[in-house]
Amino acid sequence: MAIGAQITTESARTLFSRLSAHYDRCFERYGDCAQGMDWPDAEGARLRYGVMADLLSEPGAEVLDLGCGAGHFWEYLQDTGRTDLRYRGIDLSDTMVRHCRAKFPGIPFERADVLSDPSRLGKVDYAVLNGVLTEKLTADHDAMFGAARQLLSTVFGAVRRGMAFNVMSKHVDWERDDLFHLPYDDMARFVVRDLSRRHVIRADYGLYEYTVYVFK
């Protein structure tokens, strides 16, 4: 079975730019909170951060938070005593990056379009993409899957050990047209073919989504 549509890098960049603008609007409306990152509530958001942090078992590892938003994952790592990690945040949004730099002086946050310039990723032990691929707004499903594949393949090329990302599950009470619901089989087919056979699909944390860990 084919793995969705192929789209150009420029189309993928346009799609992610629209998503970034959507999160800017949420941030402008709700401010520095879970709703400002378009999560329904703080409890669920914190649960997601814990699932992402479970990837980072190695003390002192370097972690890239791609789509860092308002820096809430770094806050979670601080709150849970993971200040040993060498953290770096990247976002498409100037607004988010400026906010994070003011909020966390001395922590490296940068604005970058990594599909346009993958060298901005550098080399890191781990990357997390929390919420980057859970929404698609008005984008076609296949176009979103194509953009996701481009982004994940690019990021995986920059990690030494592994990465984590989440998407919405198909096993829900109902699907929302603006969210990116992807079947497990489609995800596994892509990951094994294009990334690595060493992966975990995790859906044990009670939300209508799943997280994928992919290892080198």
C-alpha positions in Angstrom: 0.0 0.0 0.0 1.3 3.5 -0.8 2.1 5.8 2.1 0.1 8.9 1.2 0.7 11.7 -1.2 4.1 13.2 -2.1 4.2 17.0 -1.7 6.9 19.5 -2.4 9.0 21.0 0.3 7.6 24.4 -0.5 4.0 23.0 0.1 5.1 21.5 3.4 6.7 24.7 4.5 3.4 26.6 3.6 1.4 24.1 5.6 3.6 24.4 8.7 3.6 28.2 8.4 -0.2 28.2 8.6 -0.1 26.0 11.6 2.5 28.3 13.3 0.2 31.3 12.6 -2.7 29.4 14.2 -0.7 28.9 17.4 0.3 32.5 17.4 -3.4 33.4 17.4 -4.1 31.0 20.3 -1.2 32.6 22.2 -2.4 36.1 21.6 -5.9 35.1 22.8 -5.1 33.0 25.9 -1.5 33.9 26.8 1.2 31.7 28.3 -0.9 28.7 29.4 -2.0 25.3 28.0 -4.9 27.0 26.0 -2.4 29.4 24.5 -0.7 26.4 22.9 -4.2 25.1 21.9 -4.2 22.2 24.4 -7.6 21.7 26.1 -6.2 21.8 29.6 -3.1 22.0 31.7 -3.4 18.4 33.1 -3.4 16.8 29.6 -0.6 19.1 28.5 1.6 18.1 31.4 0.9 14.4 30.8 2.2 14.8 27.2 5.4 16.5 28.5 5.9 13.5 30.7 5.5 11.1 27.8 8.0 13.1 25.8 10.4 13.2 28.7 10.3 9.4 29.1 12.4 9.2 25.9 15.3 11.1 27.6 16.7 8.4 29.9 20.3 9.3 29.4 21.6 11.9 32.0 23.1 15.0 30.4 21.7 14.3 26.9 21.2 17.0 24.4 17.6 17.5 23.5 16.0 19.6 20.8 12.4 20.8 21.4 11.2 21.4 17.8 8.0 23.5 17.9 8.9 24.6 21.4 6.0 27.2 21.6 6.1 29.1 24.9 8.8 26.8 26.4 6.4 24.7 28.5 8.4 21.5 27.9 11.5 23.1 29.4 9.4 24.3 32.3 8.3 20.7 32.9 11.9 19.4 32.7 12.9 22.0 35.3 10.0 21.2 37.6 10.8 17.5 37.5 14.5 17.9 38.1 15.8 17.2 34.6 18.1 20.3 34.5 21.0 18.0 33.6 19.6 17.9 30.1 21.2 20.2 27.5 18.1 21.8 26.1 17.5 23.8 22.9 14.3 25.1 21.5 13.4 25.9 17.9 10.1 27.4 16.6 8.8 28.9 13.3 7.2 31.7 15.2 9.1 34.9 16.0 6.5 35.6 18.7 7.2 32.3 20.5 11.0 32.7 20.3 11.0 36.2 21.6 8.7 35.2 24.5 10.9 32.2 25.4 14.1 34.3 25.3 12.6 36.8 27.7 11.2 34.1 29.9 14.3 31.9 30.1 17.4 34.1 29.7 20.5 32.1 28.8 18.5 29.1 27.4 19.0 28.8 23.6 15.9 29.4 21.7 15.9 30.2 18.0 13.6 30.9 15.1 14.3 28.5 12.2 12.6 26.9 9.2 14.3 23.5 9.3 12.7 22.3 6.0 14.2 25.3 4.3 17.6 24.9 6.0 18.1 21.5 7.8 21.5 22.6 9.0 19.8 24.7 11.6 18.9 21.5 13.4 22.6 20.7 14.1 23.3 17.4 15.7 21.5 16.4 18.9 21.0 13.2 21.0 17.3 13.5 21.0 14.5 15.5 19.4 10.9 15.9 20.6 8.0 17.3 18.5 5.1 17.7 20.9 1.9 19.0 19.2 3.6 19.8 15.9 1.7 17.1 14.1 -1.6 16.8 16.0 -3.5 19.5 14.1 -3.9 20.0 10.3 -6.6 22.8 10.3 -8.0 22.8 6.8 -5.2 20.9 5.1 -6.0 17.7 3.2 -5.1 14.6 5.2 -2.7 13.2 2.6 -1.0 16.6 2.3 -0.5 16.7 6.1 0.9 13.2 6.1 3.3 14.2 3.3 4.4 17.2 5.2 4.8 15.2 8.4 6.9 12.6 6.6 9.2 15.3 5.2 9.7 16.9 8.6 10.2 13.7 10.5 12.7 12.4 8.0 14.6 15.6 8.2 14.7 15.7 12.0 15.6 12.0 12.3 18.7 12.7 10.2 19.9 15.1 12.8 19.5 12.9 15.9 22.1 10.5 17.3 19.8 8.4 19.5 16.1 9.0 18.9 13.1 11.2 18.6 9.5 11.4 19.9 6.4 12.9 18.3 2.6 12.6 18.7 -0.4 12.5 16.4 -4.1 12.0 16.9 -5.4 8.4 17.1 -8.1 6.9 14.9 -9.5 5.1 18.0 -11.6 8.0 19.3 -15.3 8.6 20.0 -15.3 11.0 17.0 -12.8 12.6 14.7 -12.3 16.3 14.3 -11.7 17.6 10.8 -9.1 20.0 11.9 -7.0 17.3 13.7 -4.5 14.9 12.2 -5.8 11.4 12.9 -3.5 8.7 11.5 -4.0 4.9 11.7 -1.3 2.9 13.5 -0.6 0.8 10.4 0.1 3.9 8.2 2.4 5.3 10.9 4.3 2.0 11.3 4.6 1.5 7.6 6.2 4.9 7.2 8.5 4.6 10.2 9.8 1.2 9.2 10.3 2.1 5.6 11.8 5.6 6.0 13.2 5.9 9.5 13.9 2.8 11.6 12.6 -0.6 12.6 13.5 0.3 16.2 10.4 2.1 17.3 7.6 2.2 19.9 4.0 3.3 19.3 2.7 4.4 22.8 -1.0 4.8 23.5 -1.1 4.0 27.2 -1.5 7.4 28.7 -5.2 8.0 28.3 -5.5 10.7 25.7 -7.0 10.5 22.2 -3.6 10.4 20.6 -0.4 8.3 20.5 3.3 9.0 20.7 5.9 7.4 18.6 9.5 6.9 19.8 12.0 6.2 17.0 15.5 5.0 17.7 18.7 4.9 15.7 
